[in-house]
Amino acid sequence: MLRFDVVLIIAMIFIYSLNGDQVRKCLSDTDCTNGEKCVQKNKICSTIVEIQRCEKERK
């Protein structure tokens, strides 16, 4: 059975591809643009709103 965080990562990548946005890989916040932050767990740039939404869904 897939772990929830793996499913979440796959869903986030799918959503980004639907929006036509390129998923940006990162090692730190300086690799991201437009106020995005680097999500250390999966090494992709994401907005604060998206990060907070994902954290709420996990609880």
SULFEN-V188982 format. One record per residue. N is the residue number from 1. RES is the residue in one small letter. SS is DSSP state (@ for helix, = for strand, . for the rest). PHI is phi in degrees with one decimal (NA if undefined). D_LAST is the distance of its C-alpha to the last C-alpha in Angstrom with 1 decimal. Layout:
# SULFEN-V188982
n: (N & N)
res: (RES & RES)
ss: (SS & SS)
phi: (PHI & PHI)
d_last: (D_LAST & D_LAST)
This chain:
# SULFEN-V188982
n: (1 & 2 & 3 & 4 & 5 & 6 & 7 & 8 & 9 & 10 & 11 & 12 & 13 & 14 & 15 & 16 & 17 & 18 & 19 & 20 & 21 & 22 & 23 & 24 & 25 & 26 & 27 & 28 & 29 & 30 & 31 & 32 & 33 & 34 & 35 & 36 & 37 & 38 & 39 & 40 & 41 & 42 & 43 & 44 & 45 & 46 & 47 & 48 & 49 & 50 & 51 & 52 & 53 & 54 & 55 & 56 & 57 & 58 & 59)
res: (m & l & r & f & d & v & v & l & i & i & a & m & i & f & i & y & s & l & n & g & d & q & v & r & k & c & l & s & d & t & d & c & t & n & g & e & k & c & v & q & k & n & k & i & c & s & t & i & v & e & i & q & r & c & e & k & e & r & k)
ss: (. & . & . & @ & @ & @ & @ & @ & @ & @ & @ & @ & @ & @ & @ & @ & @ & @ & @ & . & . & . & . & . & = & . & . & . & @ & @ & @ & . & . & . & . & . & = & = & = & . & . & . & . & = & = & = & . & @ & @ & @ & @ & @ & @ & @ & @ & @ & @ & @ & .)
phi: (NA & -71.8 & -73.3 & -59.6 & -66.9 & -67.3 & -62.4 & -62.9 & -62.4 & -61.7 & -63.7 & -62.9 & -64.0 & -62.6 & -63.4 & -60.3 & -68.2 & -65.7 & -78.4 & 80.6 & -82.2 & -85.1 & -73.8 & -98.3 & -77.0 & -150.4 & -112.8 & -151.9 & -60.7 & -69.1 & -79.8 & -100.4 & -125.3 & 54.7 & 75.6 & -77.7 & -119.4 & -85.3 & -84.1 & -62.4 & -63.4 & -118.1 & 58.3 & -128.0 & -76.8 & -151.2 & -75.5 & -59.9 & -60.4 & -65.2 & -64.0 & -64.5 & -63.3 & -65.4 & -65.3 & -66.2 & -66.1 & -71.8 & -78.8)
d_last: (19.7 & 17.8 & 14.6 & 11.6 & 12.0 & 15.7 & 15.3 & 13.2 & 16.0 & 18.6 & 17.3 & 17.4 & 20.9 & 22.0 & 21.0 & 22.8 & 25.8 & 26.0 & 26.2 & 29.0 & 27.3 & 27.9 & 25.0 & 26.0 & 25.5 & 25.3 & 25.7 & 25.1 & 24.6 & 28.3 & 28.3 & 26.3 & 28.0 & 27.5 & 25.0 & 22.5 & 20.8 & 20.7 & 17.4 & 18.6 & 16.5 & 18.3 & 21.2 & 21.2 & 21.7 & 19.2 & 19.2 & 17.1 & 15.9 & 14.8 & 13.0 & 11.1 & 10.4 & 9.1 & 6.8 & 5.5 & 5.5 & 3.8 & 0.0)
